[in-house]
Amino acid sequence: MKLLRRDTWPQRVMIYVPALAVVVLLGVASAVGAATSSSVALRIAEYAVATASHDNPAHVVTAVDVSNAVGISTVNTADLEPLINLGDVYQYPRLVLFFEQKTFADICLNLPGTVGGTPKIIRCPHEAQGLWSGRAGALGVSNRAIADAAASGHAVSGADVVTAAKIYGVTLRHKPTFLAGQGGKVEFSTLVEMGLNTRFTVHNCVQFPKTAYGIPVAVAC
């Protein structure tokens, strides 16, 4: 299953680190003509970890570190895109999923939760891919419900969410009943089909605001 690309990307922030330390650690100056997509993905992750480790103060690698590394052409020589970045999927907080455009391949890595740890390539978890796909639909419904409510002059209610879900054809695990101005958490269910023999349901939760024009936030279920 191929995931949809995100509409927006985190702003890349320039981070200055000792250049020699990073080059020596990662071998960025070496020939990369024969590099595979997986090796490039690992190089990006290692560069991000090195950036975080050499920052002052040193910190655990973050999504911003990964985005910065992706934007460096001498590191990201395969033009990989991070469809899932650190923290995007609550159940898999250290997962990064890169998409290779030429072969339409997904490459997944687990990045360390400690300073200077070692990133590892892993088999892409189907559940994580399904949760990411379902999250987009859940937030789409949420934004539609909030916009429609605001156009009617009030904050979003559970009834607005139910109406938007019908329009989008998205399933609600439980019918939300909160009133306008109360806010509330809504759980969305998504049936995921990955191949002939892989079908399962994932659940994504969204916290709705109490005020009109508020922003829906993806939260843990």
C-alpha positions as CSV (number, residue, x, y, z in Angstrom):
1,M,0.0,0.0,0.0
2,K,1.3,3.4,-0.9
3,L,0.5,6.3,1.4
4,L,-0.6,9.8,0.2
5,R,2.0,12.5,0.5
6,R,1.4,15.2,3.1
7,D,0.2,18.5,1.9
8,T,2.6,20.5,4.0
9,W,6.0,19.9,5.4
10,P,7.7,21.1,8.5
11,Q,9.8,24.2,8.0
12,R,13.4,23.3,7.7
13,V,15.5,24.9,10.4
14,M,19.3,25.3,9.8
15,I,21.3,23.7,12.6
16,Y,25.0,24.3,12.9
17,V,27.2,21.4,14.0
18,P,30.9,20.7,13.8
19,A,31.2,19.8,10.1
20,L,34.3,17.7,10.4
21,A,32.7,15.5,13.1
22,V,29.7,14.8,11.0
23,V,31.7,14.1,7.8
24,V,34.0,11.7,9.6
25,L,31.2,9.9,11.3
26,L,29.0,9.4,8.3
27,G,31.5,9.4,5.4
28,V,29.4,12.0,3.5
29,A,32.4,12.9,1.4
30,S,32.8,9.4,0.1
31,A,31.4,8.2,-3.3
32,V,27.7,7.5,-3.2
33,G,27.0,6.7,-6.8
34,A,26.3,3.0,-6.0
35,A,24.3,3.8,-2.8
36,T,20.9,2.0,-2.5
37,S,17.8,3.7,-1.3
38,S,18.0,1.8,2.0
39,S,21.6,3.0,2.5
40,V,20.6,6.6,1.8
41,A,17.7,6.4,4.2
42,L,20.1,5.1,6.9
43,R,22.6,7.8,6.1
44,I,19.9,10.4,6.5
45,A,19.0,8.9,9.9
46,E,22.6,8.8,11.0
47,Y,23.2,12.4,10.0
48,A,20.1,13.4,11.9
49,V,21.3,11.6,15.0
50,A,24.8,13.1,14.7
51,T,23.3,16.6,14.4
52,A,21.3,16.1,17.6
53,S,24.3,14.6,19.4
54,H,26.7,17.4,18.4
55,D,24.2,20.2,19.2
56,N,24.6,22.2,22.3
57,P,23.1,20.9,24.4
58,A,23.0,17.4,22.9
59,H,19.5,16.0,22.6
60,V,17.6,12.9,21.3
61,V,17.0,13.1,17.6
62,T,13.8,14.9,16.6
63,A,11.6,15.2,13.6
64,V,13.2,18.6,12.9
65,D,16.7,16.9,12.8
66,V,15.3,14.4,10.3
67,S,13.8,17.1,8.1
68,N,17.0,19.1,8.1
69,A,19.0,16.0,7.0
70,V,16.5,15.2,4.3
71,G,17.1,18.7,2.8
72,I,20.9,18.2,2.4
73,S,21.5,17.0,-1.1
74,T,24.9,15.4,-0.4
75,V,23.1,13.3,2.3
76,N,19.8,12.6,0.6
77,T,21.2,11.5,-2.8
78,A,18.1,9.4,-3.6
79,D,15.7,12.3,-3.1
80,L,13.8,10.3,-0.4
81,E,10.7,11.9,1.2
82,P,9.7,11.3,4.9
83,L,6.0,10.4,4.7
84,I,6.0,9.5,8.4
85,N,8.4,11.4,10.6
86,L,9.1,11.0,14.3
87,G,6.0,11.4,16.5
88,D,3.5,11.3,13.6
89,V,2.1,8.0,14.7
90,Y,1.5,7.8,18.5
91,Q,1.8,4.0,18.6
92,Y,5.2,4.2,16.8
93,P,6.9,7.4,18.1
94,R,10.4,6.6,16.9
95,L,9.3,5.5,13.4
96,V,10.4,7.2,10.2
97,L,9.1,6.1,6.8
98,F,10.8,7.2,3.7
99,F,9.3,7.0,0.2
100,E,11.5,6.3,-2.8
101,Q,9.8,8.0,-5.8
102,K,11.5,5.9,-8.6
103,T,10.7,2.5,-7.3
104,F,7.6,3.4,-5.2
105,A,9.3,1.7,-2.3
106,D,8.7,2.4,1.4
107,I,11.8,2.3,3.7
108,C,11.3,2.3,7.5
109,L,13.7,3.0,10.3
110,N,13.5,3.0,14.0
111,L,15.4,6.0,15.4
112,P,16.9,5.9,18.9
113,G,15.2,7.4,22.0
114,T,18.6,8.1,23.5
115,V,21.3,10.6,22.7
116,G,23.7,9.2,20.1
117,G,21.9,5.9,19.7
118,T,22.0,3.8,16.5
119,P,19.1,4.0,14.0
120,K,18.1,0.7,12.4
121,I,16.2,-0.2,9.3
122,I,13.1,-2.3,10.1
123,R,10.3,-3.9,8.2
124,C,7.6,-1.3,7.7
125,P,4.8,-2.0,10.2
126,H,1.5,-2.4,8.5
127,E,-0.4,-1.0,11.4
128,A,1.7,2.2,11.4
129,Q,1.0,2.7,7.7
130,G,-2.7,2.1,8.3
131,L,-2.8,4.5,11.2
132,W,-1.1,7.2,9.1
133,S,-3.6,6.7,6.3
134,G,-6.5,6.8,8.7
135,R,-5.1,9.9,10.4
136,A,-5.4,11.9,7.2
137,G,-9.1,11.0,6.8
138,A,-9.8,11.7,10.5
139,L,-8.3,15.2,10.3
140,G,-10.0,15.9,7.0
141,V,-13.4,15.2,8.5
142,S,-12.5,17.2,11.6
143,N,-11.5,20.3,9.7
144,R,-14.7,20.1,7.6
145,A,-16.9,19.8,10.7
146,I,-15.2,22.8,12.3
147,A,-15.4,24.9,9.2
148,D,-19.1,24.1,8.6
149,A,-19.9,24.9,12.3
150,A,-18.0,28.2,12.1
151,A,-19.9,29.2,8.9
152,S,-23.1,28.7,10.9
153,G,-21.8,31.0,13.7
154,H,-20.9,28.4,16.4
155,A,-18.2,26.1,17.7
156,V,-18.2,22.5,16.5
157,S,-20.4,20.0,18.0
158,G,-20.7,16.2,17.9
159,A,-23.6,16.5,15.4
160,D,-21.3,18.5,13.1
161,V,-18.8,15.7,13.2
162,V,-21.4,13.1,12.4
163,T,-22.6,15.1,9.4
164,A,-19.0,15.6,8.1
165,A,-18.2,12.0,8.5
166,K,-21.2,11.0,6.4
167,I,-20.0,13.3,3.6
168,Y,-16.5,11.8,3.6
169,G,-17.7,8.3,4.1
170,V,-15.6,7.9,7.3
171,T,-16.7,5.6,10.1
172,L,-17.1,6.9,13.7
173,R,-16.5,4.2,16.4
174,H,-18.9,6.0,18.7
175,K,-21.4,8.7,17.9
176,P,-20.1,11.9,19.5
177,T,-22.7,13.8,21.5
178,F,-20.8,16.9,22.8
179,L,-22.5,20.2,22.3
180,A,-21.0,23.4,20.7
181,G,-18.6,25.0,23.1
182,Q,-17.9,21.8,25.0
183,G,-15.2,20.3,22.9
184,G,-14.6,16.5,22.9
185,K,-12.6,13.6,21.7
186,V,-13.8,11.5,18.7
187,E,-12.6,8.1,17.7
188,F,-12.5,7.3,13.9
189,S,-12.2,3.7,12.6
190,T,-10.6,2.9,9.3
191,L,-10.6,-0.5,7.5
192,V,-7.1,-1.0,6.0
193,E,-6.5,-3.4,3.1
194,M,-2.9,-4.2,2.2
195,G,-2.9,-7.0,-0.3
196,L,-5.3,-9.9,-0.7
197,N,-4.8,-11.4,2.8
198,T,-4.1,-8.4,5.0
199,R,-7.1,-6.6,6.3
200,F,-7.4,-4.9,9.7
201,T,-9.0,-1.9,11.4
202,V,-7.2,1.0,12.9
203,H,-8.5,3.7,15.2
204,N,-7.4,7.4,15.2
205,C,-8.6,9.9,17.8
206,V,-9.0,13.7,17.4
207,Q,-9.6,16.3,20.1
208,F,-12.1,19.0,19.0
209,P,-11.8,22.6,20.3
210,K,-14.3,24.4,22.5
211,T,-14.1,27.6,20.4
212,A,-15.1,28.4,16.8
213,Y,-12.3,28.3,14.3
214,G,-10.2,26.2,16.7
215,I,-7.8,23.6,15.5
216,P,-8.4,19.8,15.7
217,V,-5.5,17.9,17.3
218,A,-4.7,14.2,16.8
219,V,-4.4,12.6,20.2
220,A,-3.8,9.1,21.5
221,C,-7.0,7.0,21.8
